[in-house]
């Protein structure tokens, strides 16, 4: 059976949240029957995304409210 996990990709300071946040990636690891396949990325989230969703204005792509703004893009 495939395994779903949230893995921390990066830790950065967020101006919207006013603190350091963990940017997480949801990975699906293949079952033991297909061990040579790499994990698939199925989602992204921020550790403070729920708090940012309570703001009056859209914040960023990591909170899921503004797909046009990524404050952590390199």
mmCIF file as gemmi writes it, N, C-alpha and C atoms, coordinates in Angstrom:
data_model
loop_
_atom_site.group_PDB
_atom_site.id
_atom_site.type_symbol
_atom_site.label_atom_id
_atom_site.label_alt_id
_atom_site.label_comp_id
_atom_site.label_asym_id
_atom_site.label_entity_id
_atom_site.label_seq_id
_atom_site.pdbx_PDB_ins_code
_atom_site.Cartn_x
_atom_site.Cartn_y
_atom_site.Cartn_z
_atom_site.occupancy
_atom_site.B_iso_or_equiv
_atom_site.pdbx_formal_charge
_atom_site.auth_seq_id
_atom_site.auth_asym_id
_atom_site.pdbx_PDB_model_num
ATOM 1 N N . UNK Axp A 1 ? 0.828 -1.171 0 1 0 ? 1 A 1
ATOM 2 C CA . UNK Axp A 1 ? 0 0 0 1 0 ? 1 A 1
ATOM 3 C C . UNK Axp A 1 ? 0.881 1.247 0 1 0 ? 1 A 1
ATOM 4 N N . UNK Axp A 2 ? 0.472 2.255 -0.73 1 0 ? 2 A 1
ATOM 5 C CA . UNK Axp A 2 ? 1.224 3.504 -0.795 1 0 ? 2 A 1
ATOM 6 C C . UNK Axp A 2 ? 1.161 4.226 0.548 1 0 ? 2 A 1
ATOM 7 N N . UNK Axp A 3 ? 2.177 5.044 0.808 1 0 ? 3 A 1
ATOM 8 C CA . UNK Axp A 3 ? 2.26 5.755 2.078 1 0 ? 3 A 1
ATOM 9 C C . UNK Axp A 3 ? 2.252 7.263 1.821 1 0 ? 3 A 1
ATOM 10 N N . UNK Axp A 4 ? 1.367 7.997 2.492 1 0 ? 4 A 1
ATOM 11 C CA . UNK Axp A 4 ? 1.27 9.45 2.401 1 0 ? 4 A 1
ATOM 12 C C . UNK Axp A 4 ? 1.931 10.081 3.613 1 0 ? 4 A 1
ATOM 13 N N . UNK Axp A 5 ? 2.84 11.039 3.371 1 0 ? 5 A 1
ATOM 14 C CA . UNK Axp A 5 ? 3.46 11.763 4.482 1 0 ? 5 A 1
ATOM 15 C C . UNK Axp A 5 ? 3.62 13.232 4.107 1 0 ? 5 A 1
ATOM 16 N N . UNK Axp A 6 ? 3.64 14.091 5.118 1 0 ? 6 A 1
ATOM 17 C CA . UNK Axp A 6 ? 3.969 15.504 4.941 1 0 ? 6 A 1
ATOM 18 C C . UNK Axp A 6 ? 5.413 15.679 5.371 1 0 ? 6 A 1
ATOM 19 N N . UNK Axp A 7 ? 6.245 16.193 4.488 1 0 ? 7 A 1
ATOM 20 C CA . UNK Axp A 7 ? 7.672 16.363 4.748 1 0 ? 7 A 1
ATOM 21 C C . UNK Axp A 7 ? 8.021 17.843 4.699 1 0 ? 7 A 1
ATOM 22 N N . UNK Axp A 8 ? 8.794 18.324 5.657 1 0 ? 8 A 1
ATOM 23 C CA . UNK Axp A 8 ? 9.195 19.732 5.677 1 0 ? 8 A 1
ATOM 24 C C . UNK Axp A 8 ? 10.199 19.971 4.555 1 0 ? 8 A 1
ATOM 25 N N . UNK Axp A 9 ? 9.867 20.922 3.668 1 0 ? 9 A 1
ATOM 26 C CA . UNK Axp A 9 ? 10.741 21.26 2.548 1 0 ? 9 A 1
ATOM 27 C C . UNK Axp A 9 ? 11.691 22.397 2.898 1 0 ? 9 A 1
ATOM 28 N N . UNK Axp A 10 ? 11.17 23.358 3.666 1 0 ? 10 A 1
ATOM 29 C CA . UNK Axp A 10 ? 11.947 24.562 3.933 1 0 ? 10 A 1
ATOM 30 C C . UNK Axp A 10 ? 11.374 25.242 5.174 1 0 ? 10 A 1
ATOM 31 N N . UNK Axp A 11 ? 12.226 25.92 5.923 1 0 ? 11 A 1
ATOM 32 C CA . UNK Axp A 11 ? 11.78 26.739 7.052 1 0 ? 11 A 1
ATOM 33 C C . UNK Axp A 11 ? 12.225 28.165 6.753 1 0 ? 11 A 1
ATOM 34 N N . UNK Axp A 12 ? 11.272 29.099 6.761 1 0 ? 12 A 1
ATOM 35 C CA . UNK Axp A 12 ? 11.547 30.496 6.438 1 0 ? 12 A 1
ATOM 36 C C . UNK Axp A 12 ? 10.75 31.421 7.337 1 0 ? 12 A 1
ATOM 37 N N . UNK Axp A 13 ? 11.164 32.69 7.37 1 0 ? 13 A 1
ATOM 38 C CA . UNK Axp A 13 ? 10.409 33.7 8.1 1 0 ? 13 A 1
ATOM 39 C C . UNK Axp A 13 ? 9.316 34.228 7.183 1 0 ? 13 A 1
ATOM 40 N N . UNK Axp A 14 ? 8.095 34.324 7.694 1 0 ? 14 A 1
ATOM 41 C CA . UNK Axp A 14 ? 6.955 34.821 6.923 1 0 ? 14 A 1
ATOM 42 C C . UNK Axp A 14 ? 6.509 36.155 7.499 1 0 ? 14 A 1
ATOM 43 N N . UNK Axp A 15 ? 6.436 37.178 6.641 1 0 ? 15 A 1
ATOM 44 C CA . UNK Axp A 15 ? 6.007 38.501 7.091 1 0 ? 15 A 1
ATOM 45 C C . UNK Axp A 15 ? 4.522 38.524 7.439 1 0 ? 15 A 1
ATOM 46 N N . UNK Axp A 16 ? 3.72 37.742 6.729 1 0 ? 16 A 1
ATOM 47 C CA . UNK Axp A 16 ? 2.283 37.712 7.007 1 0 ? 16 A 1
ATOM 48 C C . UNK Axp A 16 ? 2.012 37.121 8.391 1 0 ? 16 A 1
ATOM 49 N N . UNK Axp A 17 ? 2.647 36.012 8.697 1 0 ? 17 A 1
ATOM 50 C CA . UNK Axp A 17 ? 2.429 35.344 9.986 1 0 ? 17 A 1
ATOM 51 C C . UNK Axp A 17 ? 3.246 35.987 11.11 1 0 ? 17 A 1
ATOM 52 N N . UNK Axp A 18 ? 4.328 36.668 10.742 1 0 ? 18 A 1
ATOM 53 C CA . UNK Axp A 18 ? 5.174 37.315 11.745 1 0 ? 18 A 1
ATOM 54 C C . UNK Axp A 18 ? 6.048 36.348 12.514 1 0 ? 18 A 1
ATOM 55 N N . UNK Axp A 19 ? 6.351 35.2 11.934 1 0 ? 19 A 1
ATOM 56 C CA . UNK Axp A 19 ? 7.181 34.184 12.603 1 0 ? 19 A 1
ATOM 57 C C . UNK Axp A 19 ? 7.757 33.226 11.562 1 0 ? 19 A 1
ATOM 58 N N . UNK Axp A 20 ? 8.604 32.323 12.028 1 0 ? 20 A 1
ATOM 59 C CA . UNK Axp A 20 ? 9.126 31.301 11.132 1 0 ? 20 A 1
ATOM 60 C C . UNK Axp A 20 ? 8.045 30.26 10.859 1 0 ? 20 A 1
ATOM 61 N N . UNK Axp A 21 ? 7.968 29.827 9.619 1 0 ? 21 A 1
ATOM 62 C CA . UNK Axp A 21 ? 6.982 28.83 9.223 1 0 ? 21 A 1
ATOM 63 C C . UNK Axp A 21 ? 7.689 27.67 8.54 1 0 ? 21 A 1
ATOM 64 N N . UNK Axp A 22 ? 7.072 26.523 8.59 1 0 ? 22 A 1
ATOM 65 C CA . UNK Axp A 22 ? 7.582 25.341 7.901 1 0 ? 22 A 1
ATOM 66 C C . UNK Axp A 22 ? 6.757 25.142 6.635 1 0 ? 22 A 1
ATOM 67 N N . UNK Axp A 23 ? 7.426 25.11 5.498 1 0 ? 23 A 1
ATOM 68 C CA . UNK Axp A 23 ? 6.766 24.834 4.233 1 0 ? 23 A 1
ATOM 69 C C . UNK Axp A 23 ? 6.847 23.335 4.007 1 0 ? 23 A 1
ATOM 70 N N . UNK Axp A 24 ? 5.699 22.691 3.879 1 0 ? 24 A 1
ATOM 71 C CA . UNK Axp A 24 ? 5.631 21.233 3.834 1 0 ? 24 A 1
ATOM 72 C C . UNK Axp A 24 ? 5.133 20.755 2.478 1 0 ? 24 A 1
ATOM 73 N N . UNK Axp A 25 ? 5.615 19.589 2.078 1 0 ? 25 A 1
ATOM 74 C CA . UNK Axp A 25 ? 5.215 18.958 0.829 1 0 ? 25 A 1
ATOM 75 C C . UNK Axp A 25 ? 4.6 17.607 1.141 1 0 ? 25 A 1
ATOM 76 N N . UNK Axp A 26 ? 3.454 17.327 0.532 1 0 ? 26 A 1
ATOM 77 C CA . UNK Axp A 26 ? 2.798 16.026 0.719 1 0 ? 26 A 1
ATOM 78 C C . UNK Axp A 26 ? 3.325 15.07 -0.341 1 0 ? 26 A 1
ATOM 79 N N . UNK Axp A 27 ? 3.93 13.987 0.112 1 0 ? 27 A 1
ATOM 80 C CA . UNK Axp A 27 ? 4.533 12.997 -0.778 1 0 ? 27 A 1
ATOM 81 C C . UNK Axp A 27 ? 3.817 11.663 -0.665 1 0 ? 27 A 1
ATOM 82 N N . UNK Axp A 28 ? 3.664 11.013 -1.787 1 0 ? 28 A 1
ATOM 83 C CA . UNK Axp A 28 ? 3.103 9.664 -1.822 1 0 ? 28 A 1
ATOM 84 C C . UNK Axp A 28 ? 4.238 8.731 -2.222 1 0 ? 28 A 1
ATOM 85 N N . UNK Axp A 29 ? 4.651 7.887 -1.294 1 0 ? 29 A 1
ATOM 86 C CA . UNK Axp A 29 ? 5.684 6.905 -1.571 1 0 ? 29 A 1
ATOM 87 C C . UNK Axp A 29 ? 5.027 5.644 -2.117 1 0 ? 29 A 1
ATOM 88 N N . UNK Axp A 30 ? 5.616 5.023 -3.147 1 0 ? 30 A 1
ATOM 89 C CA . UNK Axp A 30 ? 5.003 3.83 -3.746 1 0 ? 30 A 1
ATOM 90 C C . UNK Axp A 30 ? 5.005 2.649 -2.79 1 0 ? 30 A 1
ATOM 91 N N . UNK Axp A 31 ? 4.16 1.694 -3.111 1 0 ? 31 A 1
ATOM 92 C CA . UNK Axp A 31 ? 4.097 0.487 -2.286 1 0 ? 31 A 1
ATOM 93 C C . UNK Axp A 31 ? 5.375 -0.323 -2.458 1 0 ? 31 A 1
ATOM 94 N N . UNK Axp A 32 ? 5.502 -1.346 -1.67 1 0 ? 32 A 1
ATOM 95 C CA . UNK Axp A 32 ? 6.692 -2.188 -1.72 1 0 ? 32 A 1
ATOM 96 C C . UNK Axp A 32 ? 6.786 -2.967 -3.027 1 0 ? 32 A 1
ATOM 97 N N . UNK Axp A 33 ? 5.661 -3.083 -3.736 1 0 ? 33 A 1
ATOM 98 C CA . UNK Axp A 33 ? 5.678 -3.794 -5.007 1 0 ? 33 A 1
ATOM 99 C C . UNK Axp A 33 ? 6.374 -2.997 -6.106 1 0 ? 33 A 1
ATOM 100 N N . UNK Axp A 34 ? 6.435 -1.663 -5.956 1 0 ? 34 A 1
ATOM 101 C CA . UNK Axp A 34 ? 7.064 -0.791 -6.935 1 0 ? 34 A 1
ATOM 102 C C . UNK Axp A 34 ? 8.129 0.079 -6.268 1 0 ? 34 A 1
ATOM 103 N N . UNK Axp A 35 ? 9.168 -0.519 -5.705 1 0 ? 35 A 1
ATOM 104 C CA . UNK Axp A 35 ? 10.121 0.245 -4.896 1 0 ? 35 A 1
ATOM 105 C C . UNK Axp A 35 ? 11.024 1.189 -5.673 1 0 ? 35 A 1
ATOM 106 N N . UNK Axp A 36 ? 11.17 1.025 -6.991 1 0 ? 36 A 1
ATOM 107 C CA . UNK Axp A 36 ? 12.112 1.839 -7.751 1 0 ? 36 A 1
ATOM 108 C C . UNK Axp A 36 ? 11.522 3.162 -8.231 1 0 ? 36 A 1
ATOM 109 N N . UNK Axp A 37 ? 10.27 3.429 -7.951 1 0 ? 37 A 1
ATOM 110 C CA . UNK Axp A 37 ? 9.651 4.672 -8.385 1 0 ? 37 A 1
ATOM 111 C C . UNK Axp A 37 ? 9.883 5.771 -7.35 1 0 ? 37 A 1
ATOM 112 N N . UNK Axp A 38 ? 10.116 6.997 -7.821 1 0 ? 38 A 1
ATOM 113 C CA . UNK Axp A 38 ? 10.296 8.105 -6.87 1 0 ? 38 A 1
ATOM 114 C C . UNK Axp A 38 ? 8.95 8.513 -6.257 1 0 ? 38 A 1
ATOM 115 N N . UNK Axp A 39 ? 8.976 9.194 -5.124 1 0 ? 39 A 1
ATOM 116 C CA . UNK Axp A 39 ? 7.716 9.652 -4.523 1 0 ? 39 A 1
ATOM 117 C C . UNK Axp A 39 ? 7.065 10.723 -5.395 1 0 ? 39 A 1
ATOM 118 N N . UNK Axp A 40 ? 5.741 10.803 -5.336 1 0 ? 40 A 1
ATOM 119 C CA . UNK Axp A 40 ? 5.001 11.816 -6.092 1 0 ? 40 A 1
ATOM 120 C C . UNK Axp A 40 ? 4.578 12.939 -5.165 1 0 ? 40 A 1
ATOM 121 N N . UNK Axp A 41 ? 4.706 14.169 -5.661 1 0 ? 41 A 1
ATOM 122 C CA . UNK Axp A 41 ? 4.277 15.345 -4.916 1 0 ? 41 A 1
ATOM 123 C C . UNK Axp A 41 ? 2.797 15.558 -5.21 1 0 ? 41 A 1
ATOM 124 N N . UNK Axp A 42 ? 1.972 15.593 -4.147 1 0 ? 42 A 1
ATOM 125 C CA . UNK Axp A 42 ? 0.535 15.768 -4.34 1 0 ? 42 A 1
ATOM 126 C C . UNK Axp A 42 ? -0.016 17.024 -3.682 1 0 ? 42 A 1
ATOM 127 N N . UNK Axp A 43 ? 0.81 17.762 -2.946 1 0 ? 43 A 1
ATOM 128 C CA . UNK Axp A 43 ? 0.315 18.98 -2.331 1 0 ? 43 A 1
ATOM 129 C C . UNK Axp A 43 ? 1.38 19.743 -1.579 1 0 ? 43 A 1
ATOM 130 N N . UNK Axp A 44 ? 1.061 20.993 -1.264 1 0 ? 44 A 1
ATOM 131 C CA . UNK Axp A 44 ? 1.942 21.87 -0.493 1 0 ? 44 A 1
ATOM 132 C C . UNK Axp A 44 ? 1.101 22.564 0.567 1 0 ? 44 A 1
ATOM 133 N N . UNK Axp A 45 ? 1.73 22.89 1.68 1 0 ? 45 A 1
ATOM 134 C CA . UNK Axp A 45 ? 1.054 23.66 2.715 1 0 ? 45 A 1
ATOM 135 C C . UNK Axp A 45 ? 2.083 24.371 3.586 1 0 ? 45 A 1
ATOM 136 N N . UNK Axp A 46 ? 1.575 25.315 4.364 1 0 ? 46 A 1
ATOM 137 C CA . UNK Axp A 46 ? 2.387 26.073 5.311 1 0 ? 46 A 1
ATOM 138 C C . UNK Axp A 46 ? 1.912 25.728 6.713 1 0 ? 46 A 1
ATOM 139 N N . UNK Axp A 47 ? 2.826 25.694 7.664 1 0 ? 47 A 1
ATOM 140 C CA . UNK Axp A 47 ? 2.446 25.358 9.03 1 0 ? 47 A 1
ATOM 141 C C . UNK Axp A 47 ? 1.539 26.407 9.663 1 0 ? 47 A 1
ATOM 142 N N . UNK Axp A 48 ? 1.541 27.629 9.137 1 0 ? 48 A 1
ATOM 143 C CA . UNK Axp A 48 ? 0.68 28.696 9.65 1 0 ? 48 A 1
ATOM 144 C C . UNK Axp A 48 ? -0.452 29.033 8.682 1 0 ? 48 A 1
ATOM 145 N N . UNK Axp A 49 ? -0.732 28.142 7.736 1 0 ? 49 A 1
ATOM 146 C CA . UNK Axp A 49 ? -1.752 28.387 6.725 1 0 ? 49 A 1
ATOM 147 C C . UNK Axp A 49 ? -3.135 28.616 7.297 1 0 ? 49 A 1
ATOM 148 N N . UNK Axp A 50 ? -3.501 27.918 8.347 1 0 ? 50 A 1
ATOM 149 C CA . UNK Axp A 50 ? -4.826 28.094 8.947 1 0 ? 50 A 1
ATOM 150 C C . UNK Axp A 50 ? -4.957 29.488 9.559 1 0 ? 50 A 1
ATOM 151 N N . UNK Axp A 51 ? -3.906 29.981 10.175 1 0 ? 51 A 1
ATOM 152 C CA . UNK Axp A 51 ? -3.942 31.332 10.751 1 0 ? 51 A 1
ATOM 153 C C . UNK Axp A 51 ? -4.022 32.384 9.651 1 0 ? 51 A 1
ATOM 154 N N . UNK Axp A 52 ? -3.304 32.185 8.56 1 0 ? 52 A 1
ATOM 155 C CA . UNK Axp A 52 ? -3.328 33.141 7.455 1 0 ? 52 A 1
ATOM 156 C C . UNK Axp A 52 ? -4.676 33.131 6.731 1 0 ? 52 A 1
ATOM 157 N N . UNK Axp A 53 ? -5.379 32.022 6.748 1 0 ? 53 A 1
ATOM 158 C CA . UNK Axp A 53 ? -6.695 31.961 6.112 1 0 ? 53 A 1
ATOM 159 C C . UNK Axp A 53 ? -7.721 32.806 6.86 1 0 ? 53 A 1
ATOM 160 N N . UNK Axp A 54 ? -7.429 33.209 8.078 1 0 ? 54 A 1
ATOM 161 C CA . UNK Axp A 54 ? -8.36 34.023 8.851 1 0 ? 54 A 1
ATOM 162 C C . UNK Axp A 54 ? -8.161 35.515 8.62 1 0 ? 54 A 1
ATOM 163 N N . UNK Axp A 55 ? -7.117 35.899 7.858 1 0 ? 55 A 1
ATOM 164 C CA . UNK Axp A 55 ? -6.908 37.309 7.523 1 0 ? 55 A 1
ATOM 165 C C . UNK Axp A 55 ? -7.988 37.763 6.559 1 0 ? 55 A 1
ATOM 166 N N . UNK Axp A 56 ? -8.245 39.072 6.521 1 0 ? 56 A 1
ATOM 167 C CA . UNK Axp A 56 ? -9.264 39.616 5.622 1 0 ? 56 A 1
ATOM 168 C C . UNK Axp A 56 ? -8.83 39.586 4.166 1 0 ? 56 A 1
ATOM 169 N N . UNK Axp A 57 ? -7.516 39.678 3.913 1 0 ? 57 A 1
ATOM 170 C CA . UNK Axp A 57 ? -7.001 39.696 2.548 1 0 ? 57 A 1
ATOM 171 C C . UNK Axp A 57 ? -6.322 38.371 2.233 1 0 ? 57 A 1
ATOM 172 N N . UNK Axp A 58 ? -6.324 37.937 0.949 1 0 ? 58 A 1
ATOM 173 C CA . UNK Axp A 58 ? -5.598 36.722 0.564 1 0 ? 58 A 1
ATOM 174 C C . UNK Axp A 58 ? -4.104 36.878 0.843 1 0 ? 58 A 1
ATOM 175 N N . UNK Axp A 59 ? -3.465 35.821 1.282 1 0 ? 59 A 1
ATOM 176 C CA . UNK Axp A 59 ? -2.052 35.916 1.647 1 0 ? 59 A 1
ATOM 177 C C . UNK Axp A 59 ? -1.12 35.334 0.591 1 0 ? 59 A 1
ATOM 178 N N . UNK Axp A 60 ? -1.081 34.012 0.434 1 0 ? 60 A 1
ATOM 179 C CA . UNK Axp A 60 ? -0.123 33.436 -0.505 1 0 ? 60 A 1
ATOM 180 C C . UNK Axp A 60 ? -0.555 32.054 -0.981 1 0 ? 60 A 1
ATOM 181 N N . UNK Axp A 61 ? 0.225 31.521 -1.897 1 0 ? 61 A 1
ATOM 182 C CA . UNK Axp A 61 ? -0.065 30.207 -2.475 1 0 ? 61 A 1
ATOM 183 C C . UNK Axp A 61 ? 0.066 29.097 -1.43 1 0 ? 61 A 1
ATOM 184 N N . UNK Axp A 62 ? 0.94 29.257 -0.445 1 0 ? 62 A 1
ATOM 185 C CA . UNK Axp A 62 ? 1.158 28.222 0.563 1 0 ? 62 A 1
ATOM 186 C C . UNK Axp A 62 ? -0.027 28.106 1.519 1 0 ? 62 A 1
ATOM 187 N N . UNK Axp A 63 ? -0.747 29.208 1.74 1 0 ? 63 A 1
ATOM 188 C CA . UNK Axp A 63 ? -1.944 29.173 2.569 1 0 ? 63 A 1
ATOM 189 C C . UNK Axp A 63 ? -3.161 28.767 1.749 1 0 ? 63 A 1
ATOM 190 N N . UNK Axp A 64 ? -3.024 28.784 0.428 1 0 ? 64 A 1
ATOM 191 C CA . UNK Axp A 64 ? -4.109 28.377 -0.448 1 0 ? 64 A 1
ATOM 192 C C . UNK Axp A 64 ? -5.099 29.479 -0.768 1 0 ? 64 A 1
ATOM 193 N N . UNK Axp A 65 ? -4.753 30.73 -0.47 1 0 ? 65 A 1
ATOM 194 C CA . UNK Axp A 65 ? -5.695 31.82 -0.702 1 0 ? 65 A 1
ATOM 195 C C . UNK Axp A 65 ? -5.323 32.739 -1.85 1 0 ? 65 A 1
ATOM 196 N N . UNK Axp A 66 ? -4.066 32.756 -2.282 1 0 ? 66 A 1
ATOM 197 C CA . UNK Axp A 66 ? -3.646 33.623 -3.378 1 0 ? 66 A 1
ATOM 198 C C . UNK Axp A 66 ? -2.648 32.875 -4.261 1 0 ? 66 A 1
ATOM 199 N N . UNK Axp A 67 ? -3.106 32.263 -5.343 1 0 ? 67 A 1
ATOM 200 C CA . UNK Axp A 67 ? -2.202 31.454 -6.18 1 0 ? 67 A 1
ATOM 201 C C . UNK Axp A 67 ? -1.194 32.271 -6.975 1 0 ? 67 A 1
ATOM 202 N N . UNK Axp A 68 ? -1.339 33.596 -6.993 1 0 ? 68 A 1
ATOM 203 C CA . UNK Axp A 68 ? -0.421 34.444 -7.766 1 0 ? 68 A 1
ATOM 204 C C . UNK Axp A 68 ? 0.781 34.945 -6.962 1 0 ? 68 A 1
ATOM 205 N N . UNK Axp A 69 ? 0.822 34.691 -5.658 1 0 ? 69 A 1
ATOM 206 C CA . UNK Axp A 69 ? 1.895 35.229 -4.825 1 0 ? 69 A 1
ATOM 207 C C . UNK Axp A 69 ? 2.563 34.126 -4.014 1 0 ? 69 A 1
ATOM 208 N N . UNK Axp A 70 ? 3.857 33.946 -4.26 1 0 ? 70 A 1
ATOM 209 C CA . UNK Axp A 70 ? 4.659 32.987 -3.499 1 0 ? 70 A 1
ATOM 210 C C . UNK Axp A 70 ? 5.804 33.753 -2.836 1 0 ? 70 A 1
ATOM 211 N N . UNK Axp A 71 ? 5.697 34.081 -1.549 1 0 ? 71 A 1
ATOM 212 C CA . UNK Axp A 71 ? 6.724 34.891 -0.894 1 0 ? 71 A 1
ATOM 213 C C . UNK Axp A 71 ? 8.052 34.163 -0.715 1 0 ? 71 A 1
ATOM 214 N N . UNK Axp A 72 ? 8.077 32.867 -0.891 1 0 ? 72 A 1
ATOM 215 C CA . UNK Axp A 72 ? 9.297 32.098 -0.668 1 0 ? 72 A 1
ATOM 216 C C . UNK Axp A 72 ? 9.935 31.611 -1.964 1 0 ? 72 A 1
ATOM 217 N N . UNK Axp A 73 ? 9.451 32.105 -3.108 1 0 ? 73 A 1
ATOM 218 C CA . UNK Axp A 73 ? 10.024 31.694 -4.4 1 0 ? 73 A 1
ATOM 219 C C . UNK Axp A 73 ? 11.472 32.158 -4.48 1 0 ? 73 A 1
ATOM 220 N N . UNK Axp A 74 ? 12.306 31.296 -4.965 1 0 ? 74 A 1
ATOM 221 C CA . UNK Axp A 74 ? 13.739 31.606 -5.042 1 0 ? 74 A 1
ATOM 222 C C . UNK Axp A 74 ? 14.054 32.208 -6.376 1 0 ? 74 A 1
